[in-house]
Amino acid sequence: MKSSWIRIGLPSLLVLFLASSLARAQQMYLMTRLGFSPTSPTINGANGINNNGDVVGYDSAINGAYLLHNGVVSSLGMTSASGVAISITGHVALRSWGPDLHSYLFTPGRRIWFNPFTDLGTLGGTGGLNNTGQTVALGMNDNRTIVGQSTVSTTPQTWHAFSWSAGHMTDLGALSPGGTSSANAINNPGQIVGDSFGTDGIDRAFTMVNGVMTDLDPATHNYDSTAVAINDNGQIVVVSNLVWQVVPVGRFGFKIMAFPGPTYYTQIYSNGVFTNIGSLSYTGDIWGYSINSAGDVVGAAVDSTINRSHAFLYHAGTMTELDDVVTNLSGWRVSIATRINDLGEIACWVRNNTTNELQAAILTPILD
């Protein structure tokens, strides 16, 4: 009986050991909720995080932009505005929906008699204070180059991607004549990614290097895509709805053609190759939002049956639902993961299971 137990039991013990080892190998996180009113309903956004762990976003309790620095949340001093991105030096890109509908660069450490906010201006068009046009900042690198979209014309109102650096705004144009565009992210080497919407009604992901805008998939055009993030290694997060379908040709022939599908999914584009990051066990869209230097991607998977989003982390070829790896999540769920830095810290939105309240939070890896 004893020898028989050993022969049967060792494989079982081995399975248990491997399962335990895998559990220990999975990265776990601690959640810290942010905001000026953490015990009452308030809507907060966590839109940017740098490699110091500083976070910027919007807090409805102050109706303005906030900064998390050294564990302390403070107002950036601009209402009806949100922090979009923060550099390693603490400079912040902000967008405003106040009277001017412009965007700004916040410079830390300026003495009180200097205005810390620099207006980026616009490319033209109408809207905002004195009808001077609108600008929406969407990203910034550590060199304080800001990208986004701005109005360029009056009738019809047209938006183009821009880059702004040292007081000068540059119109990045569009992929096709008459089209619109948006620059969504920029890495430290200066590569810009975004999307350009053509007069044919198709939205196309692009990359821009040395002033040249290029469609990421020029050979296959008939689907929608947008490039939302890029790391310093040039890996790009692309969200698209591409599906391939068999189309009859003549009486007996067929060909495979690209079409826009019913749902969106996320890929990593690198050196001309698209890699699908996969999905969770839900049937809706997969939206990636950010990528760090290790190639880790965070975002949200949508459960279309109940219209609920579930934050995920894609790491080393595997997608993990963040609810499963946060140790102190009781009473909350991670709804959307918006940014990840090179330390593995994740800026996100969490939702209260009882009150449905949304708050900004940061997930910090637990070190062994």
C-alpha positions in Angstrom: 0.0 0.0 0.0 2.8 2.4 0.8 4.7 1.9 -2.4 1.4 2.1 -4.3 0.6 5.4 -2.6 4.1 6.8 -3.5 3.7 5.8 -7.2 0.2 7.5 -7.4 1.0 10.4 -5.1 4.2 11.8 -6.6 2.6 13.0 -9.8 -0.2 14.6 -7.7 2.4 16.3 -5.5 4.3 17.4 -8.6 1.2 19.0 -10.0 0.5 20.8 -6.7 4.1 22.0 -6.6 4.0 23.3 -10.1 0.7 25.0 -9.6 2.1 26.6 -6.4 5.2 27.7 -8.3 3.2 29.2 -11.1 1.0 31.1 -8.6 4.1 32.5 -6.9 5.5 33.5 -10.3 2.4 35.5 -11.2 3.0 39.2 -10.4 0.6 40.5 -7.7 -0.3 44.1 -7.1 -1.4 46.5 -4.3 -4.1 49.0 -5.1 -3.9 52.6 -3.9 -7.0 54.8 -4.6 -6.4 58.4 -5.4 -8.4 61.6 -5.2 -9.3 64.5 -3.0 -12.5 62.8 -1.7 -11.8 59.0 -1.4 -14.8 58.3 0.8 -17.5 60.0 -1.3 -18.7 59.7 -4.9 -16.3 61.3 -7.3 -15.2 60.6 -10.8 -11.4 60.6 -11.3 -9.3 59.9 -14.3 -5.7 58.5 -14.3 -4.3 59.5 -17.7 -0.6 59.7 -17.3 2.2 58.1 -15.3 6.0 58.6 -15.5 8.9 56.3 -14.4 8.9 58.0 -11.0 5.4 56.8 -10.3 3.9 60.3 -10.6 0.3 60.3 -11.9 -1.8 63.0 -13.5 -5.5 63.1 -14.4 -8.8 64.7 -13.6 -10.7 64.8 -10.2 -14.3 65.9 -10.1 -14.0 66.9 -6.4 -11.9 69.9 -7.5 -13.2 69.9 -11.1 -9.6 70.1 -12.3 -6.3 68.5 -13.0 -4.4 66.7 -10.2 -0.9 65.4 -9.6 0.1 62.4 -7.5 3.8 62.9 -6.4 5.6 61.2 -3.5 2.3 59.7 -2.4 0.5 63.1 -2.1 -2.3 64.2 -4.3 -2.4 68.0 -5.1 -4.2 70.3 -7.5 -2.3 71.6 -10.5 -4.2 74.8 -10.2 -6.3 74.6 -13.4 -10.0 73.9 -13.3 -12.1 72.4 -16.1 -8.9 70.7 -17.2 -7.2 67.3 -17.0 -3.6 66.1 -16.8 -2.8 64.0 -19.9 0.8 63.1 -19.6 3.8 63.7 -17.3 7.4 63.7 -18.1 10.3 62.3 -15.9 11.0 65.9 -15.0 7.5 66.6 -13.7 6.3 68.7 -16.7 2.6 68.0 -17.4 0.6 68.2 -20.6 -3.0 69.3 -19.9 -6.1 69.7 -22.0 -8.8 72.2 -21.0 -12.6 72.3 -21.7 -12.9 75.7 -20.1 -13.6 78.9 -22.0 -10.6 78.5 -24.4 -10.7 74.8 -25.3 -6.9 74.9 -25.6 -4.1 72.7 -24.2 -1.1 73.6 -22.0 2.3 72.7 -20.7 2.7 72.9 -16.9 6.2 73.7 -15.8 7.0 72.7 -12.2 9.0 74.9 -9.9 8.3 78.3 -11.5 8.2 81.1 -9.1 4.8 82.5 -8.2 5.1 85.6 -10.4 5.6 83.4 -13.5 2.6 81.7 -15.0 3.4 77.9 -14.9 1.0 77.2 -17.8 2.1 77.7 -21.4 -0.7 77.8 -23.9 0.1 75.6 -26.9 -2.0 77.6 -29.2 -3.9 76.1 -32.2 -3.4 75.3 -35.8 -6.3 77.6 -36.7 -10.1 77.1 -37.2 -12.8 78.2 -34.9 -14.2 77.6 -31.4 -13.1 78.4 -27.9 -12.3 81.8 -26.5 -12.6 84.6 -29.1 -13.3 81.9 -31.7 -9.5 81.1 -31.9 -9.7 77.4 -32.5 -9.3 74.3 -30.3 -6.4 72.0 -29.3 -6.5 68.6 -27.6 -3.2 67.3 -26.1 -3.1 63.5 -26.1 0.5 62.6 -25.3 4.0 63.8 -24.4 7.5 62.4 -24.1 10.3 63.1 -21.6 11.7 65.8 -24.0 8.4 67.8 -23.5 7.3 67.3 -27.0 3.5 67.3 -26.9 1.2 65.7 -29.6 -2.5 65.6 -30.2 -5.1 67.2 -32.5 -6.0 70.8 -33.3 -8.5 72.6 -35.6 -7.0 73.8 -38.9 -10.0 75.2 -40.8 -13.4 76.9 -40.3 -15.8 75.4 -42.9 -16.0 72.6 -42.4 -14.2 72.3 -39.1 -11.2 70.1 -39.7 -8.8 68.5 -37.2 -5.1 67.7 -37.9 -2.5 65.9 -35.8 0.1 68.2 -34.4 3.4 68.2 -32.5 4.4 71.0 -30.2 7.9 71.7 -28.9 9.6 74.8 -27.4 6.7 77.1 -28.3 6.2 75.9 -31.9 3.3 73.9 -33.2 3.6 71.8 -36.3 0.8 70.6 -38.5 1.5 66.9 -39.2 -1.1 66.7 -42.0 -3.1 63.6 -42.9 -2.6 60.4 -44.8 -4.9 61.5 -47.7 -6.1 64.9 -49.1 -9.1 66.2 -47.3 -8.7 63.8 -44.4 -8.4 64.5 -40.7 -5.9 63.1 -38.2 -4.9 62.7 -34.6 -1.5 62.1 -33.0 -2.1 59.9 -30.0 1.4 59.2 -28.6 5.1 60.0 -29.0 8.1 58.1 -27.7 11.4 59.5 -26.5 13.2 59.0 -29.8 10.4 61.2 -31.4 8.4 58.6 -33.3 4.7 59.6 -33.4 1.7 57.3 -33.8 -2.0 58.0 -34.4 -4.8 57.7 -36.9 -6.0 59.5 -40.0 -9.6 59.4 -41.1 -10.0 59.6 -44.9 -12.8 61.0 -47.1 -13.6 57.3 -47.8 -14.8 56.9 -44.3 -11.9 54.6 -43.2 -9.8 55.3 -40.2 -6.1 54.3 -40.6 -3.3 53.8 -38.1 -0.1 55.7 -38.9 3.4 56.2 -37.7 5.5 59.3 -38.4 9.3 59.3 -38.4 11.3 62.3 -39.5 8.2 64.1 -40.7 6.9 61.3 -42.9 3.5 59.9 -42.1 3.1 56.2 -43.1 0.1 53.9 -43.1 0.9 50.9 -40.9 -0.8 48.5 -43.3 -0.8 50.1 -46.7 -1.4 46.9 -48.6 -4.7 46.2 -46.8 -6.9 49.3 -46.6 -10.5 48.4 -46.1 -10.7 48.3 -42.3 -10.5 50.7 -39.4 -7.4 51.0 -37.2 -5.8 53.4 -34.8 -2.3 53.4 -33.2 -2.7 54.4 -29.6 0.7 54.0 -28.0 4.4 53.4 -28.7 7.4 52.5 -26.5 11.0 53.6 -26.9 11.8 50.3 -28.8 9.3 51.3 -31.5 6.6 48.7 -30.5 3.2 50.1 -31.3 -0.2 49.3 -29.8 -2.8 49.1 -32.7 -6.5 48.6 -32.2 -8.4 47.5 -35.3 -11.5 45.7 -36.6 -10.0 43.8 -39.4 -11.6 40.5 -40.4 -10.9 38.3 -43.5 -13.8 36.9 -45.4 -14.1 34.5 -48.4 -15.8 36.2 -51.3 -17.0 34.3 -54.4 -15.5 35.2 -57.7 -17.3 34.0 -60.8 -19.0 30.6 -60.8 -16.4 28.5 -59.0 -13.7 30.9 -57.8 -13.1 32.8 -54.6 -10.8 35.2 -52.9 -10.1 36.3 -49.4 -10.8 40.0 -48.7 -10.4 42.3 -45.7 -13.5 43.9 -44.2 -14.3 45.9 -41.1 -15.6 43.5 -38.5 -18.1 43.9 -35.6 -15.6 44.1 -32.8 -12.2 45.7 -32.2 -9.1 43.9 -31.0 -5.5 44.8 -30.1 -2.2 44.0 -31.7 1.4 44.9 -31.2 3.1 46.1 -34.4 6.9 45.7 -34.5 9.2 45.7 -37.5 6.4 45.2 -40.0 4.7 42.3 -38.1 1.3 42.5 -36.3 0.9 40.2 -33.2 -2.5 39.7 -31.7 -2.4 40.0 -27.9 -5.4 37.7 -27.5 -8.4 38.2 -25.3 -10.1 37.4 -22.0 -13.2 35.2 -21.7 -15.5 38.1 -22.9 -17.2 38.7 -26.2 -16.7 42.4 -26.8 -13.9 44.7 -27.9 -10.3 44.5 -26.6 -8.8 48.0 -26.2 -5.1 48.4 -25.5 -4.1 51.8 -24.2 -0.5 51.8 -23.2 2.8 49.9 -23.6 6.1 50.0 -21.6 9.6 49.3 -22.6 9.3 45.6 -21.8 6.4 45.3 -24.2 3.7 45.0 -21.5 0.3 46.3 -22.6 -2.6 47.4 -20.5 -6.2 48.2 -21.4 -9.7 46.9 -21.1 -11.8 44.0 -22.4 -15.5 44.6 -22.8 -18.2 42.1 -21.7 -20.8 43.1 -24.3 -23.5 41.0 -22.7 -23.7 43.4 -19.7 -21.7 46.3 -21.1 -18.9 46.1 -18.5 -15.2 46.6 -19.0 -12.5 44.5 -17.4 -8.9 45.8 -17.1 -6.1 43.5 -18.4 -2.4 43.2 -18.4 -0.6 41.6 -21.4 2.8 40.3 -20.3 5.2 37.7 -21.9 2.5 36.5 -24.3 -0.2 36.1 -21.7 -3.2 38.2 -20.9 -4.3 38.5 -17.3 -7.4 40.1 -15.8 -6.2 42.5 -13.2 -9.0 41.7 -10.8 -7.3 38.3 -10.3 -3.9 39.7 -9.2 -4.8 42.7 -6.9 -4.5 41.5 -3.3 -6.6 44.3 -1.7 -9.4 44.8 -4.2 -12.3 43.9 -1.8 -15.4 45.8 -2.8 -13.9 47.2 -6.0 -13.1 46.0 -9.5 -10.5 47.3 -12.0 -12.5 48.7 -14.8 -9.9 50.2 -17.2 -6.1 50.2 -17.1 -4.9 53.4 -18.8 -1.1 53.5 -18.5 1.8 51.4 -17.4 5.4 52.6 -16.8 8.7 50.9 -17.0 8.6 49.9 -13.3 5.4 48.0 -14.0 3.2 50.4 -12.1 -0.3 50.7 -13.6 -2.6 53.7 -13.6 -6.2 52.7 -13.8 -9.9 53.3 -13.0 -11.5 51.2 -10.4 -15.3 50.9 -9.8 -17.1 50.3 -6.5 -19.2 47.2 -6.6 -21.9 48.7 -4.4 -22.1 52.4 -5.3 -20.8 52.1 -8.9 -18.5 55.0 -8.1 -15.4 55.4 -10.3 -12.0 56.4 -8.9 -8.5 56.7 -10.1 -6.0 54.2 -8.7 -2.4 53.0 -9.0 -1.5 49.4 -8.9 2.0 48.7 -7.5 3.8 45.4 -8.1 4.5 43.5 -4.9 8.2 42.6 -4.8 9.3 39.2 -3.5 
